[in-house]
Amino acid sequence: MSKKETTAFDRFARFCGEYSYVLVFIAIFIVYALASNGLTWSGVMNILRHSAVIGIIGVGMGLICLTGEIDLSVGSMLAFVAGFSVVIFNITDNIFLLLLFALLFGAFCGFLNGVMVGLVEMPAFIVTLATMLIYRSFAQYFCQHIDKELIGGGSSVYRMSNELSSYQPLYNFGNGKIATVPIVGLILIAITLIFVYITTSTKYGKKVYAVGSNPKGAQMTGINVAMMKVSVFAIAGALVGVSSFLWIAMNASADPATTGSSYEMYAIAAAVLGGISMSGGKGKCFGILFGAMSYTIIDKIIVSLKMDSLINNAIKGIILLLVIMVQILGPKIRGKLKKTE
């Protein structure tokens, strides 16, 4: 193999490695286009709309994964924060206070995770597995014991009262469009771009990568690794708060038993499909947008092909394993090829 040919191959391999999330998205999108017998603009926009909540949670998960940690509680946190946010809305009839509460309460829940992981130095897997159970349990318990008027008159679901003056404007916002583009989708894109900037162009972003790449080395350079981990968990919690706000605006309710169910897995999958390495320190936040949409498209493919919905998660799991396999084996294969030159 000539030097020129080797260089061309290296460039192609590097492109596939760095932008695997684009290739995966294109492949899945093509399958969807074939399965649905043609695409419509509204269909494409629905993909963006249905990716909003998972995508925003996925951005927070990606930030955590960049530090080499994981958060299994985000799905239960979504139900917990969304449920209590509905209560606040029913009390105040104020959209701004609803958003503010969701942000702060989500950040607080994430902060608790971060303190136990960063300061107490407990394993993130165990901590967030425990809080996953705690947050879901609290969401269900309080839904049964809070005054029925505060949860919208239901018995097992937090529901916005449609008698409030802010009900319709909030629901219209959650299901509204700007020039045919869903508002929630635009929020997803905006948040993704903000965190792309934070992770690539700020000192904080460089510290996040440093902590994930080499925690001991980062500590030696003066980075407070413990507080960095606390901060990323808190930020991820705040993003769950944003997702909770959007969930309420889109659905006008939150079921403590099912809201956010398995979303921790979907968020991790969106991050991994987006090119974020689970080992920390590698990947780009921009890829999470493609990862979230890829997972949404898989659902639509299954519906289009009229497949049994019970096979849905199996297909997602297989795709996730294949992507991780490419992440792990890709560098090894390139290394072996270089040795044989």
C-alpha positions as CSV (number, residue, x, y, z in Angstrom):
1,M,0.0,0.0,0.0
2,S,1.4,3.4,-1.0
3,K,1.8,6.3,1.3
4,K,-0.9,8.2,-0.6
5,E,-3.3,5.3,-0.3
6,T,-2.6,4.9,3.4
7,T,-3.3,8.6,3.9
8,A,-6.6,8.4,2.1
9,F,-7.6,5.4,4.1
10,D,-6.6,7.1,7.4
11,R,-8.7,10.1,6.5
12,F,-11.7,8.0,5.7
13,A,-11.2,6.0,8.9
14,R,-10.8,9.1,10.9
15,F,-14.0,10.6,9.4
16,C,-16.0,7.4,10.2
17,G,-14.6,7.5,13.7
18,E,-15.3,11.2,14.4
19,Y,-18.7,11.4,12.6
20,S,-20.0,7.9,13.1
21,Y,-23.2,9.5,14.5
22,V,-23.9,11.1,11.2
23,L,-23.4,7.8,9.3
24,V,-25.6,5.9,11.7
25,F,-28.3,8.6,11.5
26,I,-28.2,8.6,7.7
27,A,-28.4,4.8,7.5
28,I,-31.4,4.7,9.9
29,F,-33.1,7.6,8.1
30,I,-32.8,5.8,4.7
31,V,-34.4,2.7,6.2
32,Y,-37.2,4.9,7.6
33,A,-37.7,6.5,4.2
34,L,-38.0,3.1,2.5
35,A,-40.2,1.7,5.2
36,S,-42.6,4.6,5.2
37,N,-43.0,4.6,1.4
38,G,-41.9,8.2,1.1
39,L,-41.2,11.1,3.4
40,T,-43.3,14.2,4.3
41,W,-42.0,17.4,5.9
42,S,-44.5,17.0,8.7
43,G,-43.1,13.5,9.3
44,V,-39.6,14.7,9.5
45,M,-40.6,17.5,11.9
46,N,-42.4,15.0,14.1
47,I,-39.1,13.2,14.5
48,L,-37.6,16.4,15.8
49,R,-40.5,17.0,18.1
50,H,-40.5,13.5,19.6
51,S,-36.7,13.7,20.1
52,A,-36.9,16.9,22.2
53,V,-37.2,15.5,25.7
54,I,-34.8,12.6,25.2
55,G,-32.4,14.8,23.3
56,I,-32.2,17.5,26.1
57,I,-31.8,14.8,28.8
58,G,-29.2,13.2,26.5
59,V,-27.1,16.4,26.4
60,G,-26.9,16.3,30.2
61,M,-26.1,12.6,30.1
62,G,-23.4,13.3,27.5
63,L,-21.8,15.9,29.8
64,I,-21.8,13.4,32.7
65,C,-20.3,10.7,30.4
66,L,-17.6,13.1,29.3
67,T,-16.4,13.1,32.9
68,G,-16.4,9.3,32.9
69,E,-19.5,9.0,35.1
70,I,-23.1,7.9,34.5
71,D,-26.6,8.8,35.7
72,L,-29.3,6.2,35.9
73,S,-31.8,8.4,37.7
74,V,-32.7,10.8,34.9
75,G,-35.9,9.0,33.9
76,S,-37.2,8.8,37.4
77,M,-36.1,12.4,38.0
78,L,-38.2,13.4,35.0
79,A,-41.3,11.9,36.6
80,F,-40.5,13.4,40.0
81,V,-39.7,16.9,38.8
82,A,-42.6,17.0,36.3
83,G,-45.0,15.8,38.9
84,F,-44.1,18.4,41.5
85,S,-43.9,21.1,38.7
86,V,-47.6,20.3,37.9
87,V,-48.5,20.9,41.5
88,I,-46.6,24.3,41.5
89,F,-48.5,25.2,38.3
90,N,-51.8,24.3,39.7
91,I,-51.1,26.5,42.8
92,T,-49.6,29.5,41.0
93,D,-51.2,29.4,37.6
94,N,-47.9,30.9,36.3
95,I,-45.8,29.6,33.5
96,F,-42.7,31.4,34.5
97,L,-42.8,30.0,38.1
98,L,-43.4,26.6,36.6
99,L,-40.2,26.8,34.5
100,L,-38.2,28.3,37.3
101,F,-39.3,25.6,39.8
102,A,-38.6,22.8,37.2
103,L,-35.1,24.2,36.6
104,L,-34.2,24.6,40.3
105,F,-35.8,21.4,41.5
106,G,-34.1,19.4,38.7
107,A,-30.8,21.0,39.4
108,F,-31.2,20.2,43.1
109,C,-31.9,16.5,42.4
110,G,-28.9,16.4,40.1
111,F,-26.8,18.3,42.7
112,L,-27.6,15.6,45.3
113,N,-26.3,12.9,42.9
114,G,-23.2,15.0,42.3
115,V,-22.4,15.5,46.0
116,M,-22.5,11.8,46.6
117,V,-20.4,11.0,43.5
118,G,-18.0,13.9,43.5
119,L,-17.5,14.8,47.2
120,V,-18.4,11.5,49.0
121,E,-16.7,9.6,46.1
122,M,-19.4,6.9,45.9
123,P,-19.7,5.0,42.6
124,A,-22.0,6.8,40.3
125,F,-23.7,3.6,39.2
126,I,-24.7,2.7,42.7
127,V,-25.7,6.3,43.7
128,T,-27.9,6.9,40.7
129,L,-29.4,3.4,40.8
130,A,-30.5,4.2,44.3
131,T,-31.8,7.7,43.5
132,M,-33.6,6.2,40.4
133,L,-35.6,4.1,42.9
134,I,-36.0,7.0,45.4
135,Y,-37.2,9.6,42.8
136,R,-39.7,7.3,41.2
137,S,-41.0,6.1,44.6
138,F,-41.4,9.7,45.8
139,A,-43.3,10.7,42.6
140,Q,-45.8,7.9,43.1
141,Y,-46.1,8.2,46.8
142,F,-46.9,11.9,46.9
143,C,-49.3,11.6,43.9
144,Q,-51.4,9.4,46.2
145,H,-51.1,11.6,49.3
146,I,-51.3,15.2,48.0
147,D,-54.6,17.0,47.9
148,K,-56.5,16.0,44.8
149,E,-57.0,19.6,43.7
150,L,-53.2,20.1,43.6
151,I,-52.7,17.2,41.2
152,G,-55.6,18.3,38.9
153,G,-58.3,16.2,40.4
154,G,-56.9,12.8,39.4
155,S,-56.0,9.9,41.6
156,S,-52.8,8.5,40.1
157,V,-51.7,11.2,37.6
158,Y,-50.4,14.7,38.0
159,R,-52.6,16.8,35.7
160,M,-52.7,20.5,34.9
161,S,-56.0,22.0,35.7
162,N,-57.7,23.1,32.5
163,E,-59.6,25.7,34.4
164,L,-56.4,27.8,34.9
165,S,-55.9,30.8,32.7
166,S,-52.3,29.8,31.8
167,Y,-53.4,26.2,30.8
168,Q,-54.1,26.9,27.1
169,P,-51.1,29.2,26.4
170,L,-48.8,26.6,27.9
171,Y,-50.3,23.7,26.0
172,N,-50.2,25.8,22.8
173,F,-46.6,26.5,23.4
174,G,-45.7,22.8,23.9
175,N,-47.5,21.8,20.8
176,G,-46.8,24.9,18.7
177,K,-44.7,25.5,15.6
178,I,-42.7,28.3,14.1
179,A,-42.7,28.2,10.3
180,T,-43.8,24.5,10.5
181,V,-40.9,23.7,12.9
182,P,-41.9,22.4,16.4
183,I,-41.0,24.9,19.1
184,V,-39.8,22.1,21.3
185,G,-37.5,20.9,18.5
186,L,-36.1,24.4,18.2
187,I,-35.4,24.4,21.9
188,L,-33.6,21.1,21.6
189,I,-31.4,22.5,18.8
190,A,-30.7,25.7,20.8
191,I,-29.7,23.8,23.9
192,T,-27.5,21.5,21.9
193,L,-25.7,24.4,20.3
194,I,-25.2,26.1,23.6
195,F,-23.5,23.0,25.1
196,V,-21.5,22.5,21.9
197,Y,-20.1,26.0,22.5
198,I,-19.6,25.4,26.3
199,T,-17.7,22.1,25.7
200,T,-15.5,23.3,22.8
201,S,-14.9,27.0,23.5
202,T,-14.8,27.6,27.2
203,K,-12.4,26.8,30.1
204,Y,-15.2,24.9,31.8
205,G,-15.6,22.6,28.8
206,K,-11.9,21.9,28.6
207,K,-12.0,21.0,32.3
208,V,-14.8,18.6,31.7
209,Y,-12.8,16.8,29.0
210,A,-9.7,16.9,31.2
211,V,-11.5,15.2,34.1
212,G,-12.8,12.5,31.9
213,S,-9.5,11.9,30.1
214,N,-7.3,11.8,33.2
215,P,-8.8,12.6,36.6
216,K,-5.5,12.4,38.5
217,G,-3.7,14.5,35.9
218,A,-6.5,17.1,36.0
219,Q,-6.3,17.2,39.8
220,M,-2.5,17.9,39.5
221,T,-3.1,20.8,37.2
222,G,-5.3,22.5,39.8
223,I,-8.8,21.4,38.6
224,N,-11.2,20.6,41.4
225,V,-12.3,17.2,40.1
226,A,-14.9,16.7,42.8
227,M,-16.6,20.0,42.2
228,M,-16.5,19.5,38.5
229,K,-18.4,16.2,38.9
230,V,-20.9,17.9,41.2
231,S,-21.4,20.7,38.6
232,V,-22.1,18.3,35.7
233,F,-24.6,16.3,37.7
234,A,-26.4,19.6,38.7
235,I,-26.4,20.8,35.1
236,A,-27.8,17.5,33.9
237,G,-30.5,17.8,36.6
238,A,-31.3,21.3,35.4
239,L,-31.7,19.9,31.8
240,V,-34.0,17.3,33.2
241,G,-36.0,20.2,34.6
242,V,-36.2,21.8,31.2
243,S,-37.4,18.5,29.8
244,S,-40.0,18.3,32.6
245,F,-41.3,21.7,31.6
246,L,-41.6,20.7,28.0
247,W,-43.1,17.3,28.9
248,I,-45.9,19.1,30.9
249,A,-46.4,21.7,28.1
250,M,-46.7,18.9,25.5
251,N,-48.8,16.4,27.5
252,A,-50.6,18.6,30.2
253,S,-49.9,15.7,32.7
254,A,-47.2,13.4,34.2
255,D,-47.9,9.8,35.2
256,P,-45.5,9.0,38.0
257,A,-45.5,5.3,37.1
258,T,-44.7,5.6,33.4
259,T,-43.3,9.1,32.7
260,G,-39.6,8.8,31.9
261,S,-39.7,5.0,32.1
262,S,-36.4,3.7,30.6
263,Y,-35.4,7.2,29.6
264,E,-32.1,6.8,31.4
265,M,-31.3,4.0,28.9
266,Y,-32.5,6.1,26.0
267,A,-30.5,9.1,27.1
268,I,-27.3,7.0,27.5
269,A,-28.0,5.5,24.0
270,A,-28.5,8.9,22.5
271,A,-25.1,10.0,23.9
272,V,-23.4,6.8,22.8
273,L,-25.0,6.9,19.3
274,G,-23.9,10.5,19.2
275,G,-20.3,9.5,19.6
276,I,-19.8,10.2,23.4
277,S,-17.3,7.6,24.8
278,M,-18.5,5.9,28.0
279,S,-14.9,5.9,29.2
280,G,-14.9,9.7,29.4
281,G,-13.0,12.5,27.7
282,K,-14.1,11.8,24.1
283,G,-17.0,12.8,21.9
284,K,-18.9,15.9,20.8
285,C,-22.2,17.1,22.2
286,F,-23.4,17.9,18.7
287,G,-23.6,14.2,18.0
288,I,-26.2,13.7,20.7
289,L,-28.8,15.5,18.6
290,F,-28.3,12.9,15.9
291,G,-28.3,10.1,18.5
292,A,-31.6,11.2,19.9
293,M,-33.2,11.5,16.5
294,S,-31.8,8.1,15.5
295,Y,-33.6,6.4,18.4
296,T,-36.8,8.2,17.6
297,I,-36.6,7.1,14.0
298,I,-36.2,3.4,15.1
299,D,-39.6,3.7,16.8
300,K,-41.2,5.0,13.6
301,I,-39.6,2.3,11.5
302,I,-41.1,-0.4,13.7
303,V,-44.5,1.3,13.4
304,S,-44.2,1.7,9.6
305,L,-43.2,-2.0,9.2
306,K,-46.1,-3.0,11.5
307,M,-43.7,-5.0,13.6
308,D,-44.5,-6.2,17.1
309,S,-43.7,-3.3,19.5
310,L,-42.3,-5.7,22.0
311,I,-39.3,-6.1,19.7
312,N,-38.6,-2.3,19.9
313,N,-36.1,-2.3,22.7
314,A,-34.3,-5.4,21.4
315,I,-33.6,-3.6,18.1
316,K,-32.4,-0.5,19.9
317,G,-30.2,-2.7,22.1
318,I,-28.6,-4.4,19.1
319,I,-27.9,-1.1,17.4
320,L,-26.4,0.3,20.6
321,L,-24.1,-2.8,21.0
322,L,-23.0,-2.4,17.3
323,V,-22.2,1.3,17.8
324,I,-20.2,0.6,21.0
325,M,-18.4,-2.2,19.2
326,V,-17.4,0.2,16.4
327,Q,-16.1,2.7,19.0
328,I,-14.0,0.0,20.7
329,L,-12.8,-2.0,17.7
330,G,-12.3,0.9,15.3
331,P,-9.1,2.3,16.9
332,K,-7.7,-1.2,17.4
333,I,-8.2,-2.1,13.7
334,R,-6.6,1.2,12.6
335,G,-3.7,0.5,14.9
336,K,-3.1,-3.0,13.5
337,L,-3.3,-1.7,9.9
338,K,-0.7,1.0,10.7
339,K,1.6,-1.7,12.1
340,T,1.4,-3.8,8.8
341,E,2.4,-0.8,6.6
